[in-house]
Amino acid sequence: MTEITRVPLRPIKKGSLTKLWLGVIVAILLGAGLAWAAVPKGVEVETLTEGVGPSPQMGDVVFANYVGTLPDGTEFDRSQPSPFPPEIFPAGTPFPLDEQGGIIEGFAEGLMQTQKGGKYRIEIPAEQAYGATPPPGSDIPANSDLIFEVEVTEIMSLEEAQQRFMQLQAQMGAQGGPGGPQGAPQQAPVE
């Protein structure tokens, strides 16, 4: 017959089970924190001055004054005064929000979190900016995050912006500008 040796079990000390569970909870929280830190961050928009009204959506045009800088503060771009008459177009550079990709992904995403009259700081990670291929001849290094300080002057639908552009063209034509009655190209006589 086989004999089994008995080993007496020691009783668990009071509070040991609580310490074990606390250790498990701390390990889970640390793991979750490390996982969160490893997730790439997206576009961050900080409100400097509160705006009013709805935020722009795809299909809108945002008029804004802006300054673009690198993380070290080096300025690489700045909006220029609008050449359009203020009674037709508002001040600021027009940015159409559309699927055609006229502006970088992160800038469009940031603009859609703004409001008319507000001032914002938009931080764009390199993956949502130019990534490894910045525009040729620019001061933007490859894989650089971008920072924009933006003042939104107006938000309008693409249709309204197109109507205003047609109004501007008609006004220029009436004043003898390009394509107007005095400046219209003459058709060659047909023989």
Secondary structure, 3 states (H helix, E strand, C coil): CCCCCCCCCCCCCCCHHHHHHHHHHHHHHHHHHHHHHHCCCCCEEEEEECCECCCCCCCEEEEEEEEEECCCCCEEEECCCCCCCCCCCCCCEEEECCCCCCCCHHHHHHHCCCCECCEEEEEECHHHCCCCCCCCCCCCCCCCCEEEEEEEEEEEEHHHHHHHHHHHHHHHHHCCCCCCCCCCCCCCCCC
